[in-house]
Amino acid sequence: MSHQALQALAAGRVRRPAPLRDAVYDAILDLITTRRLPPGQHLVETELAAHLGVSRQPVREALQRLSNESWVDLRPGYGAFVHRPTESEADQLLSVRALLEAEAARLAARNAAPEEIARLRERIAVGRSAVRADDVEAVVAANADFHRALAEVSGNGVLAELAAQVDRRVRWYYTPVARTRGHDSWDEHDRLVDAIAAGDADAAADLMREHTERTRRTYHERAVGPAADAAPNAEATGGTGADAPRE
C-alpha cells in the first residue's frame, strides 16, 4: 500500500471514545432518568463539574450530546435545561413500548422454558420487596429488569434490542408514577407470567397491552408539577447545592 493511501486511511480512522466524556454523559443521564435532576432543571456547567469532580469541558460535551438526544434543551442566552416531555412525546414512546412488549409477551408464551419463568417470578419478588420498602428507585430498576428479562425470554434478539433502546426513556416516564402504580403493577406482572407459563400467547399479549395502557393512563392522570417532578429520594443526591444544580 502506498504512503499516500496509508495517510488517507489514518485521516479517516475512527477515534477511540473518550472514557471520561462517556462517563460524564452516563452520570448526567442517570441523574436525569432517575429525576434527581427533574424536568425543567437548570443545568449549570460549573456545578455539574464540581459535583462530578471533572472540568467543564466533558460536561459541556455531555450536555451537547444529551441535547442531540432530546434529554436536554439548550436555550441560547439562558443555558441548558432538562427537557420537559410533552404529553404527545409520552404517548409516542409508551405506544411504541406497548407494541414491542405485547409482541414480547406473545413470543415468551410460546418460547419460555420453566427456568426462565422461574427467573421472571424472582424478579417480581424483588419488585414487591422494593414496593414494601417504598424505595422508588429500586422499584423502577426492578420494573426495568423484569421487562428486559421478558424481552429476552421472547427469543427475538431484534425485539429485545429495540426494547433496550427505549428502556432509559421508559424509566424516565415511569419514575413519577412508580409509587402510584405500586403493588397493582406487580399484580399485573404476576398475571402476565401466569399466562406465559400456561402457554397462552393471546392472553399474554392482551395482559401486556392492558398493563402498559394502565401505566400510560396513570402518567397522564398524574398532575405534573414541582412536587411531581421532584427527586424520589433527595438524600440520594445530598439535597441541594452542587449535587442538584439550581434553577
C-alpha positions as CSV (number, residue, x, y, z in Angstrom):
1,M,0.0,0.0,0.0
2,S,1.3,3.4,-0.9
3,H,2.4,6.1,1.6
4,Q,-0.4,8.3,0.3
5,A,-3.0,5.6,0.8
6,L,-1.8,4.9,4.4
7,Q,-2.1,8.6,5.1
8,A,-5.6,8.7,3.8
9,L,-6.6,5.7,6.0
10,A,-5.1,7.4,9.0
11,A,-7.0,10.6,8.4
12,G,-10.3,8.6,8.3
13,R,-9.5,6.4,11.2
14,V,-12.3,6.1,13.8
15,R,-11.1,7.6,17.0
16,R,-11.3,5.7,20.3
17,P,-14.1,7.0,22.5
18,A,-13.0,9.3,25.4
19,P,-13.8,7.3,28.6
20,L,-14.1,10.5,30.7
21,R,-16.5,12.1,28.3
22,D,-18.7,8.9,28.2
23,A,-18.6,8.6,32.0
24,V,-19.8,12.2,32.4
25,Y,-22.5,11.6,29.9
26,D,-23.7,8.4,31.7
27,A,-23.6,10.2,35.1
28,I,-25.7,13.1,34.0
29,L,-28.1,10.9,32.1
30,D,-28.6,8.8,35.2
31,L,-29.3,11.9,37.2
32,I,-32.0,12.8,34.6
33,T,-33.6,9.4,34.2
34,T,-33.9,8.9,38.0
35,R,-35.3,12.5,38.2
36,R,-32.7,13.7,40.7
37,L,-32.4,16.3,38.0
38,P,-36.1,16.9,37.3
39,P,-37.6,18.2,34.0
40,G,-37.1,21.9,33.7
41,Q,-34.0,21.9,36.0
42,H,-31.3,24.4,35.0
43,L,-28.1,22.6,34.4
44,V,-25.1,24.8,35.4
45,E,-21.8,23.5,33.9
46,T,-19.7,24.6,36.9
47,E,-22.0,23.0,39.4
48,L,-22.2,19.7,37.5
49,A,-18.4,19.7,37.0
50,A,-17.9,20.3,40.7
51,H,-20.4,17.5,41.6
52,L,-18.8,15.0,39.2
53,G,-15.2,16.1,40.0
54,V,-14.3,17.0,36.4
55,S,-13.5,20.0,34.3
56,R,-16.2,21.9,32.4
57,Q,-15.2,20.6,29.0
58,P,-16.5,17.0,29.4
59,V,-19.7,18.4,31.0
60,R,-20.2,20.8,28.0
61,E,-19.7,17.9,25.6
62,A,-22.1,15.7,27.5
63,L,-24.8,18.4,27.5
64,Q,-24.4,18.8,23.8
65,R,-24.8,15.1,23.3
66,L,-27.8,15.0,25.6
67,S,-29.3,17.9,23.7
68,N,-28.9,15.9,20.4
69,E,-30.8,13.0,22.1
70,S,-33.6,15.3,23.4
71,W,-32.8,14.8,27.1
72,V,-31.6,18.4,27.4
73,D,-32.8,21.7,25.9
74,L,-30.1,24.2,25.1
75,R,-31.5,27.8,25.1
76,P,-29.2,30.5,23.7
77,G,-28.6,33.1,26.3
78,Y,-30.2,31.1,29.1
79,G,-28.2,27.8,29.3
80,A,-29.1,24.1,29.5
81,F,-32.3,22.7,31.0
82,V,-33.6,19.2,31.5
83,H,-36.2,18.6,28.8
84,R,-39.8,18.7,29.8
85,P,-41.6,15.9,28.0
86,T,-44.9,16.8,26.3
87,E,-48.0,14.6,26.5
88,S,-47.5,13.8,22.8
89,E,-44.0,12.6,23.4
90,A,-45.1,10.4,26.3
91,D,-47.9,8.9,24.2
92,Q,-45.5,8.2,21.3
93,L,-43.0,6.4,23.5
94,L,-45.5,4.5,25.5
95,S,-47.3,3.4,22.4
96,V,-44.1,2.0,20.9
97,R,-43.4,0.3,24.2
98,A,-46.8,-1.3,24.2
99,L,-46.3,-2.7,20.6
100,L,-42.9,-4.1,21.5
101,E,-43.8,-5.6,24.8
102,A,-47.1,-7.1,23.7
103,E,-45.2,-9.0,21.0
104,A,-42.5,-9.9,23.5
105,A,-45.2,-11.4,25.8
106,R,-46.8,-13.3,23.0
107,L,-43.5,-14.8,21.9
108,A,-42.5,-15.6,25.5
109,A,-45.7,-17.6,26.0
110,R,-44.5,-19.8,23.1
111,N,-40.8,-20.0,23.9
112,A,-40.3,-19.6,27.7
113,A,-38.6,-22.5,29.4
114,P,-39.5,-23.4,33.0
115,E,-36.3,-21.9,34.4
116,E,-36.9,-18.6,32.5
117,I,-40.4,-18.4,34.0
118,A,-38.9,-19.0,37.5
119,R,-36.5,-16.1,36.9
120,L,-39.4,-13.8,35.9
121,R,-41.1,-14.7,39.2
122,E,-37.9,-14.0,41.1
123,R,-37.9,-10.5,39.5
124,I,-41.5,-10.0,40.6
125,A,-40.5,-10.9,44.2
126,V,-37.7,-8.3,44.0
127,G,-40.1,-5.7,42.8
128,R,-42.7,-6.4,45.5
129,S,-39.9,-6.1,48.1
130,A,-39.0,-2.7,46.8
131,V,-42.6,-1.5,46.9
132,R,-42.9,-2.6,50.5
133,A,-39.7,-0.7,51.3
134,D,-41.1,2.4,49.5
135,D,-37.9,2.6,47.6
136,V,-38.9,4.2,44.3
137,E,-35.5,3.9,42.6
138,A,-35.4,0.2,43.4
139,V,-39.0,-0.2,42.1
140,V,-38.1,1.5,38.9
141,A,-34.9,-0.6,38.5
142,A,-36.8,-3.8,39.2
143,N,-39.6,-2.9,36.8
144,A,-37.0,-2.3,34.0
145,D,-35.2,-5.6,34.9
146,F,-38.5,-7.5,34.7
147,H,-39.4,-6.1,31.3
148,R,-35.9,-6.5,30.0
149,A,-35.9,-10.2,31.1
150,L,-39.3,-10.7,29.4
151,A,-37.9,-9.3,26.1
152,E,-35.0,-11.7,26.3
153,V,-37.3,-14.7,27.0
154,S,-39.2,-13.8,23.8
155,G,-36.3,-15.3,21.8
156,N,-36.4,-12.4,19.3
157,G,-33.0,-10.7,19.6
158,V,-34.0,-7.7,17.4
159,L,-37.1,-7.1,19.5
160,A,-35.0,-7.3,22.7
161,E,-32.5,-4.8,21.3
162,L,-35.2,-2.4,20.3
163,A,-36.8,-2.7,23.8
164,A,-33.4,-2.0,25.3
165,Q,-33.1,1.2,23.2
166,V,-36.2,2.7,24.8
167,D,-35.5,1.4,28.3
168,R,-33.9,4.5,29.7
169,R,-36.6,6.8,28.5
170,V,-39.3,4.5,29.8
171,R,-37.7,4.7,33.2
172,W,-37.8,8.4,33.0
173,Y,-41.6,8.3,32.4
174,Y,-42.2,5.5,34.9
175,T,-40.3,7.1,37.9
176,P,-43.0,9.7,38.8
177,V,-45.8,7.1,38.7
178,A,-43.9,4.1,40.3
179,R,-45.3,4.8,43.7
180,T,-48.9,5.3,42.4
181,R,-48.8,2.1,40.4
182,G,-47.4,0.3,43.5
183,H,-48.5,-3.3,44.1
184,D,-51.0,-3.1,41.2
185,S,-48.2,-3.1,38.7
186,W,-46.7,-6.3,40.2
187,D,-50.1,-8.0,40.4
188,E,-50.3,-7.4,36.7
189,H,-46.8,-8.8,36.2
190,D,-47.9,-11.9,38.1
191,R,-51.0,-12.5,35.9
192,L,-48.8,-12.0,32.9
193,V,-46.3,-14.6,33.9
194,D,-49.2,-17.0,34.7
195,A,-50.4,-16.6,31.1
196,I,-46.8,-17.1,29.8
197,A,-46.4,-20.2,32.0
198,A,-49.7,-21.6,30.6
199,G,-48.5,-21.0,27.0
200,D,-51.5,-18.7,26.3
201,A,-49.9,-16.3,23.8
202,D,-53.1,-14.3,23.1
203,A,-53.8,-13.8,26.8
204,A,-50.2,-12.8,27.5
205,A,-50.3,-10.2,24.7
206,D,-53.6,-8.8,25.9
207,L,-52.4,-8.6,29.5
208,M,-49.3,-6.8,28.5
209,R,-51.3,-4.3,26.4
210,E,-53.6,-3.7,29.4
211,H,-50.6,-3.3,31.7
212,T,-48.8,-0.7,29.5
213,E,-52.1,1.1,29.0
214,R,-52.6,1.5,32.7
215,T,-49.2,2.9,33.1
216,R,-49.8,5.4,30.2
217,R,-53.1,6.4,31.7
218,T,-51.6,6.9,35.2
219,Y,-48.9,9.0,33.7
220,H,-51.4,11.3,32.1
221,E,-53.7,11.5,35.0
222,R,-51.0,12.4,37.4
223,A,-50.6,16.2,37.9
224,V,-47.1,17.1,36.8
225,G,-45.8,19.9,39.0
226,P,-42.8,20.8,41.1
227,A,-43.6,18.1,43.6
228,A,-44.4,15.5,40.9
229,D,-41.0,16.1,39.3
230,A,-39.0,16.1,42.5
231,A,-36.4,13.5,43.0
232,P,-37.8,10.3,44.5
233,N,-35.1,10.3,47.2
234,A,-33.5,13.7,47.8
235,E,-30.9,12.1,50.2
236,A,-29.5,10.1,47.2
237,T,-28.1,13.3,45.8
238,G,-27.3,15.0,49.0
239,G,-30.1,17.6,48.7
240,T,-29.4,20.9,47.0
241,G,-26.2,22.8,46.1
242,A,-23.6,21.2,43.8
243,D,-25.5,17.8,43.9
244,A,-28.7,19.4,42.5
245,P,-27.8,22.4,40.3
246,R,-30.0,25.4,40.9
247,E,-33.0,26.6,38.8
